[in-house]
Amino acid sequence: MSNNEAQLSADGAQGHWVQRWRAWHPLLLISGLPVALTSPLWLQVWHGTRPRATNGSGHYAIAQLYDQTIFPDTFGWTHAYFGGMPFPNFYPPLFYWLVALLHHTRIVSFSAAFKLVMALPLLLLPAAIWLLAWFVARRRRAVAHCAAAVCLLLLFVPQFQLKTVSGLDYYSTLVVGLYTQPLGFILLLGWFVTYLSAYRSRSRFALSAVLLALTILANFFNAITAALFIAATLTHDAWRYARATDEESRARTRRAALAHLASPLVAAGLAMFWLGPMFVEARYLVTRPFIIPLGELVTPALLVWYALACVGLALGLRRTGRALWAYSLACLALGGGIICSGTLAPRWFPLQSYRFLATLDFLLAVPVGLTLTTCYRKLTKRSKLMNRRKTAPRSAGRARLNARKVVCSYVATIFVLLFVGAMMARTPTRSNFTFYQHETNEQIAGVLAFAAQHRAGRYLVELAGPQPDYQEAGYDSRALSAYLGLQGNEALNGIFRESSPNVLFVNPQTNAFSAHADNHGISSILADDQDFIEQSLATHLARARQLGVKYLVIATPAMKARLRSQPEIAASYDIGAWSVFTLHHDPPAPVSALKYRPALVVSDFSVKGRRRDDYSFMRLAEEQFAADWFDVPLVRAPETKLDKLPDLDQFGALILDTYDCADENLAYTTLRAYAQQHTLILLTSDAPLYQRIRNSSADFPRAEIIERTPGGRGAWVEALAPSYRYNTSAIRQEWGALRRVLEAHKVAVAPQAMNAITGVLEQTHVRIALNASTPERVPILINTTFHPNWQRADGAPVYAVTPFAMLTFVDRTTELTFARRESERLAFVGSAVVLLALCCFIAWPLATTTVRDLIRHTRTPRFARWTTRKFIGD
């Protein structure tokens, strides 16, 4: 090869790398810019010991509990919070699974693994927006660069963020601790890029199904957004099929639509091991819509953002590209759903409009980038037409010189940014709300050290707001609860309120001792009741003890002074800004026999959005809790059909709110037999069975009728602070009448039977021992949150009892275990079968190709054909 040829080859290679650098350096610059500008924040995260963020501390504690106990399973139970709750059953488990997987490789520590899984999606978010825009805009790098650049405004510029914490931006993720949303968002964008081309090959189909399954397992809000993208894509496929003019186009569109329909079904099958239990147990998931008016969320800068996005969406709908059309339709559907969320959202749906709006804001970076690049291109074209001057052609040497200048300018820019970042890193920060640093960790270390030596009951931590007179301790309430549960204590409250129905009782009781109320995302009568909050402190202490509380951790000086005057307080310990108060009397044992036989309540059940005058088991349980009267606990009937109620003689009374039955005659006979020896309480109703019983009252000698006011028309319970007085409400008056009947006819349990019971409550196991024979089945209260997956070894029923603990009847030694039920095991097997089928779907063409090659072993060797092409040129 001559010197000229070698020089040309070297110049070509150099030009190739220069072109690659020019293509990728804007993305690298855009991705590195937010890190450089917010380097003090990232240094806090990296050098911190454990999260201090409000939600972040809870994520960290649950992740470490998961890592230490049930990994790699996704089905477990913990007594650490809310008197017991499933984890992470109701919460998408991918984040915790990835943290535990990294830690179990022994390559990094748990803290490093947690920080990597939390930080990497946030760092990759601009790159993910770039990839999405590049794909949607038909590989136009200018649009991709612009979209990735403008999304930086949403990451850390306050004027371009919602007025409330909403997720995905730096503040929401690092300071508040919404760690799982960026991971789900990154997976959502990667899934959409592969989803639209899922019909092109088996590997793309499989990859799109896997990415969608991971999105579902990562974050709820991103999973719902993915459903909108699927609906928009299928709508666009149907439109294209209707407009196809030839059979070939119809066949191609039909194949794409089938792939777009089948891929989500396969993804749902892959995630069924988690979706199955969640759907089966969804009635125990505490939710309600939480909607903030758009006027209270959107800033003026975001209005400009939305205007640019609307122009970009209009431009996108004018294009014929499949990706841009589907993407624009999905964004419009998401925006319309957010605008109409106040009227469209059902009361059981955990809608948080601001979280979806934050997702939409980042998705709109693509149409905003399209608008800006289109405007720039139009202006450039107009400028050229006005100048009407042609640019002289440049030589190859001049082009290389310009390329070197561009590279040098970008390198200089990067060094300047790094210098600015280094200077910012040296500037001391005024707040350490992301992670505890070594010096600030002492603010809670003393309380945790005390709790490690005192485990006689649960801890109630005050929800204290930040005030100057007790420094920054108000920011530590959530972290204290989280780390108390992590180190083996039991905290009464936490952040995963949705998982435990006990939150409807725990949060209002915690609010009574706190400077600030926490009613977010729940519909609780007690939390809305001003009369409940204003009850005497002695009553609140007695009720807290009923919940298992032995220790109160308080920061507010006013509450400390009130508690010190109470005779129920045995001792107090001042530990920095916090004080720990211990109660004089011990809480009830985790497993104990009741003094009186409970009352069975046949009524509706809901822990979703409720009205102030709704009748249900939860409302009656709340009334009993507010009255602080637990002599005759209320038990929820697992069956509402009156003709199918088993073992009624175990209960001292039967309370009927609903009168459903399949066989009215059988129900009538059953109730008549019960009323001969036990108290039957009837709440008035228009049901035919009630009217029949009332007309034949002589056949029901122990029946009591309580008149009630029809409900279902009151306001929705959704206030963030107590807003209504319930002492004068009709239901509270009716509860008073019901209580008097129960008090007058309560049935005592034999003392010898009570003394014969001992029990042990462990992580996922309860053992109830009977030390002597008893003449009757004994009602046993298990002081942990009821969940249908707690099952007895002998198959006997386990009931929910006020406030929302567990109750069962025993006449012999019995064991309870928290385990999957049959339907959940089938869901797990179904996911395994779908995964195996997907692997076979991918591997089958490879296997057939290998067999075909073995059969055709007599063909001409490949090197011979290559030699012919190489030297002969054919």
C-alpha positions, -999 to +999 in steps of 0.1 A: +000+000+000+014+034-010+020+063+014-009+082-002-033+053+004-021+049+039-026+086+045-061+084+030-070+054+052-057+072+083-077+104+074-108+082+068-104+065+102-098+099+119-129+113+102-150+084+112-141+088+149-146+126+146-181+120+132-189+096+160-177+121+186-197+149+170-228+126+170-225+115+206-208+143+225-240+164+229-257+135+246-227+130+269-227+167+276-264+168+284-262+138+307-232+152+326-245+187+329-270+181+358-245+161+377-220+189+375-245+216+385-259+196+414-227+179+425-232+189+462-264+170+462-248+139+447-219+141+471-244+141+500-259+109+486-227+091+479-210+100+513-242+096+533-247+066+556-285+060+552-314+080+537-330+108+557-356+116+530-392+113+540-400+083+518-365+073+511-358+061+547-388+037+543-376+024+510-342+018+525-356+000+555-379-022+535-352-030+510-328-041+538-355-062+555-363-078+521-326-084+515-322-101+549-354-121+550-372-133+519-350-125+488-355-138+461-392-143+469-416-114+466-441-126+491-436-120+528-448-105+561-432-081+586-443-070+621-421-039+618-448-014+609-485-007+614-489-037+637-479-060+608-482-058+570-474-078+539-442-067+521-435-061+494-467-078+482-487-047+475-457-027+464-440-033+430-409-054+441-384-048+413-365-020+430-359-041+462-352-072+442-324-054+422-309-040+454-308-074+470-295-090+439-266-066+437-258-071+474-260-109+472-233-109+445-209-098+472-194-072+449-208-042+467-222-034+501-259-031+507-256+007+509-237+010+476-262-014+459-291+007+471-275+040+460-267+025+425-302+013+419-316+046+431-292+069+413-285+052+379-321+056+365-320+093+375-287+098+358-298+080+327-330+098+324-318+125+298-303+096+277-336+078+279-354+109+267-328+112+239-334+076+228-372+080+228-371+112+208-346+097+183-369+067+178-402+086+177-388+114+154-375+089+128-339+091+140-335+128+137-306+136+161-315+173+163-349+165+178-333+140+202-306+164+213-332+192+219-356+169+238-328+156+261-316+192+267-350+207+275-358+178+299-330+191+321-353+220+330-377+195+345-350+178+365-336+206+386-351+240+377-379+247+402-398+270+378-404+240+356-415+216+383-450+212+399-458+230+431-460+197+450-438+167+452-446+146+422-416+124+413-389+121+386-371+154+393-341+156+416-359+171+445-387+145+446-362+117+441-333+126+463-347+149+490-382+134+494-373+098+485-396+088+456-369+063+445-388+038+424-404+061+399-372+069+378-365+032+375-400+025+362-398+055+338-366+044+323-381+010+317-412+025+303-393+045+276-371+015+267-403-007+264-420+018+241-391+019+218-390-019+214-428-023+215-436-005+183-412-028+164-422-060+183-436-075+151-402-073+132-385-103+150-389-128+178-362-112+198-378-077+197-412-093+206-396-110+236-377-079+247-408-057+246-427-083+267-399-085+293-394-047+295-432-042+300-432-068+327-403-051+344-421-017+341-452-033+358-430-046+386-411-013+390-438+014+395-476+016+395-478+050+378-456+040+349-475+007+345-508+027+341-490+050+316-479+019+296-515+008+294-524+041+278-495+037+253-508+002+244-544+015+239-531+043+217-509+020+196-538-005+191-561+024+181-535+036+156-531+000+142-569-003+137-569+031+119-541+020+096-558-013+089-590+005+080-571+028+056-550+001+040-557-002+002-540-035-007-538-069+007-500-067+015-505-035+036-534-051+054-514-082+062-485-062+074-507-040+096-526-071+109-493-087+119-481-056+137-515-053+156-514-089+167-478-085+180-489-053+198-518-072+214-499-103+222-468-086+237-487-070+267-505-103+273-472-121+276-459-094+298-489-097+321-482-135+322-446-129+332-457-105+360-486-127+371-467-140+401-471-105+416-502-093+398-522-123+409-518-119+447-523-081+443-556-085+424-569-112+448-561-092+479-569-058+464-599-052+487-574-049+516-553-023+498-560+011+515-565+036+487-585+065+475-581+091+447-559+120+458-565+148+433-551+183+435-566+210+412-544+218+382-544+255+392-526+245+424-499+225+406-489+243+374-464+272+374-463+299+347-432+283+331-450+250+328-478+268+309-452+278+283-440+242+283-475+229+276-480+254+248-449+243+230-459+206+236-493+212+221-477+226+189-454+196+189-483+171+193-501+188+164-470+185+143-467+148+153-503+141+144-497+156+109-469+131+103-475+096+090-450+078+112-464+050+134-443+059+164-451+096+164-488+090+159-490+064+187-469+086+210-489+117+204-522+098+210-509+084+242-498+118+255-532+133+246-550+105+264-529+109+295-534+146+295-572+142+291-573+117+319-555+141+342-578+170+334-609+148+339-595+128+368-618+145+394-649+131+377-636+099+360-616+083+389-635+056+408-632+057+446-611+025+447-585+037+423-552+050+439-551+080+415-526+107+423-530+132+395-498+151+402-477+119+399-492+112+364-488+149+355-450+147+363-448+117+340-466+136+313-443+166+317-412+145+309-430+127+280-438+161+266-401+168+262-403+150+229-430+173+213-413+203+229-380+193+212-399+187+179-414+222+181-381+239+189-362+221+161-390+227+136-390+264+144-352+266+142-353+248+108-380+271+095-361+302+107-329+289+091-346+283+058-362+317+059-328+333+066-312+315+036-340+326+013-336+362+024-298+362+021-298+342-012-261+336-009-245+302-015-218+289+007-186+280-011-177+243-010-151+235+017-121+214+011-114+182+030-086+199+050-109+228+060-136+203+071-111+185+093-099+218+108-134+228+116-140+193+132-109+198+154-122+232+164-155+218+174-139+190+194-116+214+212-145+237+220-166+209+234-136+196+255-131+231+268-168+233+277-166+200+296-136+211+316-153+244+324-184+225+336-162+202+357-145+232+372-178+248+381-190+215+395-159+212+417-163+247+429-199+239+438-189+208+456-166+227+478-194+250+489-210+238+521-246+230+518-273+244+541-294+212+543-287+175+546-322+161+539-311+134+513-289+111+534-276+113+569-240+123+570-217+109+597-221+140+619-259+143+615-265+106+621-262+113+658-296+130+658-314+097+658-286+073+669-294+078+706-331+069+702-322+038+681-297+027+708-323+031+735-348+011+715-323-017+709-323-023+746-361-019+752-385-042+733-415-045+756-439-030+731-444-009+700-430+026+694-452+055+685-431+083+669-446+118+668-450+133+633-433+166+642-429+194+617-396+214+615-396+242+640-368+264+653-373+255+690-365+218+684-340+222+655-343+198+626-357+169+646-390+173+628-375+160+597-365+127+614-399+113+623-403+090+593-366+080+594-369+071+631-400+049+624-383+032+595-350+024+613-368+013+644-385-014+623-353-022+606-334-030+638-360-054+651-384-031+670-420-025+660-430+010+649-466+019+649-464+039+618-444+041+585-447+051+549-463+021+533-497+029+546-515+013+517-504-022+527-522-024+561-559-016+569-547-009+604-535+025+590-572+037+594-567+034+631-530+039+635-526+072+617-554+090+635-541+077+669-506+089+659-520+123+648-535+127+683-499+128+697-484+148+668-479+184+657-489+175+622-515+151+608-509+124+582-541+116+563-526+114+529-542+088+506-566+073+532-603+077+539-606+074+577-635+087+598-612+089+628-587+111+609-615+134+599-631+136+633-623+167+654-640+152+684-617+122+683-586+143+682-599+165+711-604+136+735-584+136+767-548+126+766-555+098+791-580+082+767-555+084+738-529+068+759-552+039+768-561+034+732-525+035+721-517+008+746-545-013+731-526-010+698-496-025+715-477+008+723-453+009+752-430+038+741-438+072+727-410+091+709-418+129+711-400+160+698-426+188+703-420+206+736-458+212+741-466+175+738-437+166+761-451+189+788-486+174+784-473+138+787-452+145+818-484+154+836-501+121+829-501+094+856-499+067+829-463+078+821-439+057+841-406+073+830-391+097+804-357+098+788-344+129+771-322+120+741-311+151+722-341+168+707-362+137+713-377+123+745-389+087+749-418+081+773-427+047+786-462+037+797-469+024+832-489-006+821-477-032+796-497-035+763-518-067+757-498-098+749-493-106+712-515-137+717-542-136+744-577-150+752-607-126+752-627-121+784-660-119+765-672-136+734-670-112+704-699-100+682-701-111+646-709-082+622-725-090+588-719-059+568-702-044+537-664-040+538-643-013+522-610+005+529-613+026+498-629+061+495-659+063+518-686+088+527-692+102+561-725+084+565-716+050+549-724+019+569-698-008+569-678-030+592-649-005+591-672+023+602-686+003+632-650-007+641-640+030+640-669+039+663-658+012+687-622+024+686-633+060+691-653+050+722-623+031+736-645+002+745-632-033+736-651-056+760-670-071+732-648-068+700-665-066+667-656-094+642-661-091+605-681-120+590-661-135+560-694-144+544-723-119+538-748-145+528-768-152+559-778-187+549-741-196+547-727-183+580-708-211+598-703-216+636-725-188+648-727-203+683-691-192+689-701-156+690-719-138+719-739-116+695-748-113+659-752-078+643-769-076+609-764-046+587-770-063+554-795-091+547-782-108+516-790-145+512-794-172+485-821-191+504-844-168+525-861-196+543-828-212+554-815-178+565-847-172+585-845-206+602-808-201+610-814-167+626-844-179+645-824-208+660-796-184+669-819-159+686-832-185+710-799-184+730-779-155+718-784-117+712-794-109+676-791-072+668-810-060+637-803-026+620-834-014+602-836-021+565-859-023+536-847-059+528-875-085+527-858-107+552-856-080+578-893-071+573-901-108+577-882-111+610-897-079+623-932-091+616-924-124+634-906-108+664-922-133+688-901-161+672-869-141+680-870-137+718-834-122+720-836-100+690-829-062+694-839-037+667-819-005+663-834+023+641-809+039+618-809+067+593-803+058+556-768+068+545-747+070+514-753+107+507-727+124+528-695+141+517-665+120+508-639+116+535-608+130+520-597+160+541-560+162+551-568+173+586-598+169+610-627+188+594-660+175+609-675+167+643-690+132+644-703+132+680-737+144+668-738+122+637-766+096+633-742+067+631-725+076+664-758+078+681-768+044+667-734+030+678-742+042+713-775+022+713-757-008+698-730-006+725-756-005+753-771-038+739-737-055+738-728-043+773-761-056+787-758-091+770-721-098+769-711-134+774-680-142+795-654-168+786-647-194+812-617-183+834-601-218+833-602-216+795-586-182+794-557-193+817-550-224+796-538-204+766-503-194+757-491-182+723-460-171+704-460-146+675-431-149+651-423-134+617-446-155+595-458-180+622-481-180+652-483-209+676-512-211+701-508-238+728-536-251+750-522-262+783-554-279+796-586-292+781-615-267+779-652-273+776-656-247+748-637-231+720-618-201+732-617-168+713-580-159+708-569-123+699-537-121+678-524-086+679-512-083+643-529-070+613-555-093+597-547-106+563-564-134+544-531-152+538-528-160+575-540-197+574-545-222+602-530-256+598-563-273+604-582-251+580-604-233+606-613-197+599-593-166+609-614-134+614-607-097+613-615-081+647-614-045+660-594-025+653-581-047+625-563-075+643-568-113+639-591-136+659-596-173+659-613-200+681-593-229+695-599-260+715-565-276+709-529-265+701-530-246+668-506-230+643-511-202+619-488-195+589-486-166+565-484-183+531-496-182+495-531-195+488-540-218+460-548-191+435-515-173+442-495-205+438-512-210+404-503-174+394-466-181+403-467-213+383-484-194+354-455-169+353-430-197+352-448-214+323-450-181+304-413-175+309-405-210+297-427-206+267-411-173+258-376-188+260-387-217+237-403-191+213-369-174+210-348-205+209-368-225+184-355-208+152-320-211+165-325-248+171-340-255+137-312-235+120-286-256+138-303-289+128-306-276+092-269-268+091-260-303+104-280-319+077-264-298+049-228-305+060-219-315+025-222-280+011-191-261+000-172-247+029-177-211+036-140-202+035-139-215-001-167-191-012-150-163+007-117-170-011-135-169-044-150-135-036-118-123-022-094-131-050-116-134-081-141-106-073-173-124-082 
